[in-house]
């Protein structure tokens, strides 16, 4: 392969584009209970794993992650219970092992716990063997701790390597929630072939990190006041409801769990729950509903 992209042959650039692609839209005509919109609230419970992944062991960095487990997660759980909202918690295995009481809290609340890597590793930097090993071990840890084998995955940092989709298929995941090819759920294609794997798409617009993250020694600063982000999320929900589609939101306990930001989460739940035509569901419940029928060897519906 030529070293510069403008020197690539059509076969080369088409191959890159087609490796992982969006297939058919899986949005149903109506959601369960005759609801107009499905709402999938999720939390990436990263905690200390992000600094640990980067070899950062300073107490200051680790304390920021500890806040997510120590202070934010219990507050979030009380808020979800108050509004009777199920959520999906994507948790790195190392974070789960550091905070087993938090895992128990999620399970007791009836929420989903799904895979989010081993130590929030960067898949693009890994060999296939290492990515498979870390993902497999993460599945095993969460299964042992929760008593239920996870059916979904969100890759750390939404980092998708050339091997990720084949690993997801090999490990038997029902759904992924790391890609951004649509607003609505869709089936993943691998080199043009149907996989039967549901994609529940994410987007940085519907994520708290771009708006609120802070890095002391870099140029990263909070982008906007919390209430401004609230308006974006309200507009996203209203548009999803008007379309009869999906409103998916990605939050992080150590980011959204601060006082002024929990005010925003409460206001968003107020807005969502004032509508009677909403199906509140975990990512796993949505994937189970939408999962395509089994395929035969030719890729057609069996």
C-alpha positions as CSV (number, residue, x, y, z in Angstrom):
1,X,0.0,0.0,0.0
2,X,1.3,3.5,-0.9
3,X,2.3,5.5,2.1
4,X,0.2,8.6,1.3
5,X,-3.7,8.4,1.1
6,X,-3.8,10.4,-2.2
7,X,-1.7,7.6,-3.7
8,X,-4.1,4.8,-2.6
9,X,-5.9,2.8,-5.3
10,X,-9.7,2.8,-5.3
11,X,-9.6,-0.8,-4.0
12,X,-7.5,0.4,-1.0
13,X,-9.7,3.3,0.0
14,X,-12.9,1.5,-0.6
15,X,-11.6,-1.4,1.5
16,X,-11.0,0.9,4.4
17,X,-14.4,2.5,4.1
18,X,-16.3,-0.7,3.7
19,X,-14.6,-2.6,6.6
20,X,-17.2,-1.5,9.1
21,X,-20.3,0.1,7.7
22,X,-23.9,0.9,8.7
23,X,-26.5,-1.5,7.4
24,X,-30.3,-1.3,7.5
25,X,-32.1,1.0,9.9
26,X,-33.6,-1.1,12.7
27,X,-36.0,1.5,14.0
28,X,-39.4,-0.1,14.5
29,X,-42.7,1.5,13.4
30,X,-43.6,1.8,17.1
31,X,-41.7,1.2,20.3
32,X,-43.1,-1.0,23.1
33,X,-46.2,0.3,24.8
34,X,-47.0,2.2,21.6
35,X,-44.4,4.7,22.6
36,X,-43.2,7.3,20.1
37,X,-39.6,7.5,21.3
38,X,-37.1,5.2,23.0
39,X,-34.8,6.7,25.6
40,X,-31.5,5.0,26.5
41,X,-29.5,6.7,29.2
42,X,-26.0,5.4,29.8
43,X,-23.1,6.1,32.1
44,X,-19.4,5.2,31.4
45,X,-18.2,4.5,34.9
46,X,-14.5,5.0,34.1
47,X,-13.3,6.4,37.5
48,X,-9.6,5.9,38.0
49,X,-9.0,3.9,34.8
50,X,-8.3,6.8,32.5
51,X,-5.2,8.1,34.4
52,X,-4.1,4.5,35.1
53,X,-4.3,3.7,31.3
54,X,-1.9,6.5,30.6
55,X,0.4,5.5,33.4
56,X,-0.7,8.5,35.5
57,X,-0.5,7.5,39.2
58,X,-0.6,10.8,40.9
59,X,-3.1,11.0,43.8
60,X,-4.6,14.2,42.3
61,X,-5.6,12.5,39.0
62,X,-6.8,9.3,40.7
63,X,-8.9,11.4,43.2
64,X,-10.9,12.8,40.3
65,X,-11.8,9.3,39.3
66,X,-12.5,8.3,42.9
67,X,-15.1,11.1,43.1
68,X,-17.1,9.3,40.4
69,X,-17.4,6.2,42.5
70,X,-17.4,7.7,46.0
71,X,-19.8,10.6,45.5
72,X,-21.4,10.7,42.1
73,X,-22.6,7.1,41.5
74,X,-24.7,7.0,44.7
75,X,-26.3,10.3,43.8
76,X,-27.0,9.2,40.3
77,X,-28.5,6.0,41.5
78,X,-30.9,7.9,43.8
79,X,-31.9,10.1,41.0
80,X,-32.6,7.2,38.6
81,X,-34.6,5.5,41.3
82,X,-36.7,8.7,41.9
83,X,-37.6,8.8,38.2
84,X,-37.8,5.1,37.8
85,X,-35.4,5.2,34.9
86,X,-33.3,2.1,33.9
87,X,-29.8,2.8,32.7
88,X,-26.9,1.1,31.2
89,X,-23.5,1.3,33.0
90,X,-20.5,0.6,30.8
91,X,-17.7,-0.2,33.2
92,X,-14.0,-1.0,32.6
93,X,-13.1,-4.3,34.4
94,X,-10.5,-2.5,36.5
95,X,-13.0,0.1,37.7
96,X,-15.4,-2.7,38.6
97,X,-12.7,-4.5,40.6
98,X,-11.8,-1.3,42.4
99,X,-15.4,-0.6,43.3
100,X,-17.3,-3.9,43.8
101,X,-19.9,-2.2,46.0
102,X,-20.8,0.0,43.1
103,X,-21.3,-3.0,40.9
104,X,-23.6,-4.4,43.5
105,X,-25.5,-1.1,43.6
106,X,-26.1,-1.2,39.9
107,X,-27.3,-4.8,40.0
108,X,-29.6,-4.2,42.9
109,X,-31.1,-1.2,41.1
110,X,-32.0,-3.4,38.1
111,X,-29.6,-1.6,35.7
112,X,-27.5,-3.1,32.9
113,X,-23.8,-3.5,33.3
114,X,-21.9,-3.7,30.0
115,X,-18.3,-4.0,28.8
116,X,-16.1,-0.9,28.5
117,X,-12.7,-2.5,28.1
118,X,-10.2,-3.7,30.7
119,X,-8.5,-0.5,31.8
120,X,-10.0,2.0,29.3
121,X,-7.2,1.0,26.9
122,X,-6.9,2.5,23.4
123,X,-7.8,-0.3,20.9
124,X,-6.1,1.4,18.0
125,X,-2.8,0.9,19.7
126,X,-3.3,-2.8,20.4
127,X,-2.7,-6.0,18.4
128,X,-5.7,-8.1,17.7
129,X,-4.5,-10.7,20.2
130,X,-4.1,-8.1,23.0
131,X,-7.5,-6.5,22.2
132,X,-9.2,-9.9,22.2
133,X,-7.4,-10.9,25.5
134,X,-8.4,-7.7,27.3
135,X,-12.0,-7.7,26.1
136,X,-12.4,-11.4,27.0
137,X,-11.0,-10.8,30.5
138,X,-13.3,-7.9,30.9
139,X,-16.4,-10.0,30.0
140,X,-15.3,-12.7,32.4
141,X,-14.8,-10.2,35.3
142,X,-18.2,-8.6,34.8
143,X,-19.9,-11.9,34.5
144,X,-18.3,-13.2,37.7
145,X,-19.2,-10.0,39.6
146,X,-22.8,-9.6,38.4
147,X,-23.8,-13.2,37.7
148,X,-24.9,-12.2,34.2
149,X,-22.8,-12.3,31.0
150,X,-22.8,-8.9,29.4
151,X,-24.4,-8.7,26.0
152,X,-23.2,-5.3,25.0
153,X,-20.0,-3.3,24.6
154,X,-18.9,0.3,24.3
155,X,-15.2,0.5,23.4
156,X,-13.1,2.8,25.5
157,X,-13.1,6.3,24.1
158,X,-15.2,4.8,21.3
159,X,-11.9,3.6,19.8
160,X,-12.6,1.1,17.0
161,X,-9.6,-0.8,15.6
162,X,-9.6,-2.9,12.4
163,X,-10.1,-5.9,14.6
164,X,-12.8,-4.6,16.9
165,X,-15.9,-5.8,15.0
166,X,-14.5,-9.3,14.5
167,X,-13.7,-9.5,18.2
168,X,-17.2,-8.3,19.1
169,X,-18.7,-11.0,16.8
170,X,-16.3,-13.7,18.1
171,X,-17.3,-13.0,21.8
172,X,-21.0,-13.1,20.9
173,X,-22.0,-9.6,21.8
174,X,-25.6,-8.7,20.8
175,X,-24.8,-5.0,20.4
176,X,-22.2,-2.3,20.2
177,X,-22.5,1.3,21.2
178,X,-19.4,3.0,19.9
179,X,-20.1,4.3,16.4
180,X,-21.8,7.3,14.9
181,X,-23.2,6.5,11.4
182,X,-26.8,7.3,12.2
183,X,-29.1,8.8,14.9
184,X,-31.2,5.6,14.9
185,X,-30.1,2.0,15.7
186,X,-28.8,0.0,12.7
187,X,-27.2,-3.3,11.9
188,X,-23.5,-3.5,11.5
189,X,-21.9,-4.6,8.2
190,X,-18.5,-6.2,8.0
191,X,-17.0,-5.8,4.5
192,X,-20.5,-5.5,3.1
193,X,-21.8,-8.6,4.9
194,X,-24.5,-8.5,7.5
195,X,-23.4,-9.4,11.0
196,X,-26.7,-9.4,13.0
197,X,-25.0,-7.1,15.5
198,X,-27.1,-4.1,16.6
199,X,-25.4,-0.7,16.7
200,X,-26.9,1.7,19.2
201,X,-25.1,4.9,18.0
202,X,-23.4,7.5,20.2
203,X,-22.5,11.1,19.3
204,X,-20.3,13.7,21.0
205,X,-23.3,16.0,21.0
206,X,-25.1,13.6,23.4
207,X,-22.1,13.2,25.7
208,X,-21.1,15.3,28.7
209,X,-17.4,15.0,28.2
210,X,-16.9,17.5,25.4
211,X,-18.8,20.2,27.3
212,X,-17.4,19.8,30.8
213,X,-13.9,18.1,30.7
214,X,-11.0,20.0,32.2
215,X,-7.2,19.4,31.8
216,X,-5.1,21.6,34.1
217,X,-1.9,21.6,32.0
218,X,-3.4,21.7,28.6
219,X,-5.8,23.8,26.6
220,X,-8.9,21.7,27.5
221,X,-11.4,23.7,29.4
222,X,-15.2,23.4,30.0
223,X,-16.9,24.4,26.8
224,X,-20.2,25.8,28.2
225,X,-22.3,26.2,31.3
226,X,-24.3,23.1,32.3
227,X,-27.7,24.6,31.5
228,X,-26.6,25.3,27.9
229,X,-25.8,21.6,27.4
230,X,-29.2,20.9,28.9
231,X,-30.9,22.8,26.1
232,X,-28.9,20.8,23.5
233,X,-30.1,17.5,25.0
234,X,-33.7,18.6,25.4
235,X,-33.6,19.6,21.7
236,X,-32.1,16.2,20.8
237,X,-34.8,14.4,22.7
238,X,-37.6,16.5,21.2
239,X,-36.3,15.8,17.7
240,X,-36.0,12.1,18.4
241,X,-39.6,12.0,19.7
242,X,-40.9,13.9,16.6
243,X,-39.1,11.4,14.4
244,X,-40.3,8.4,16.3
245,X,-36.8,7.3,17.0
246,X,-34.1,6.9,19.7
247,X,-32.7,9.3,22.2
248,X,-29.4,8.0,23.4
249,X,-27.2,9.8,26.0
250,X,-23.7,9.1,27.3
251,X,-22.7,10.4,30.7
252,X,-19.8,9.9,33.1
253,X,-20.3,9.8,36.9
254,X,-17.1,11.7,37.5
255,X,-18.2,14.4,35.1
256,X,-22.0,14.7,35.3
257,X,-22.1,13.9,39.0
258,X,-21.1,17.3,40.4
259,X,-23.8,19.4,42.0
260,X,-24.5,22.0,39.3
261,X,-24.5,19.3,36.6
262,X,-26.8,16.9,38.5
263,X,-29.3,19.8,38.4
264,X,-29.1,19.6,34.6
265,X,-29.7,15.8,34.6
266,X,-32.7,16.2,36.9
267,X,-34.1,18.8,34.6
268,X,-33.6,16.6,31.6
269,X,-35.3,13.7,33.3
270,X,-38.2,16.0,34.3
271,X,-38.6,17.0,30.6
272,X,-38.4,13.4,29.3
273,X,-40.8,11.9,32.0
274,X,-43.5,14.5,31.5
275,X,-44.3,12.7,28.2
276,X,-46.4,9.6,28.4
277,X,-45.3,8.2,25.0
278,X,-41.7,7.4,26.1
279,X,-40.2,3.9,26.4
280,X,-37.4,4.1,28.9
281,X,-35.0,1.1,28.3
282,X,-31.5,-0.1,28.8
283,X,-29.3,-0.5,25.7
284,X,-29.6,-4.3,26.1
285,X,-33.4,-4.1,26.1
286,X,-33.3,-2.1,22.9
287,X,-30.9,-4.4,21.2
288,X,-33.0,-7.5,22.2
289,X,-36.0,-5.8,20.6
290,X,-34.2,-4.9,17.4
291,X,-31.8,-7.8,16.9
292,X,-32.1,-9.0,13.3
293,X,-33.2,-12.5,12.6
294,X,-30.6,-15.3,12.3
295,X,-28.8,-15.6,9.0
296,X,-27.8,-18.5,6.9
297,X,-24.3,-18.8,5.4
298,X,-25.2,-16.6,2.4
299,X,-26.1,-13.7,4.6
300,X,-29.8,-13.8,3.9
301,X,-32.4,-14.1,6.6
302,X,-32.8,-17.7,7.7
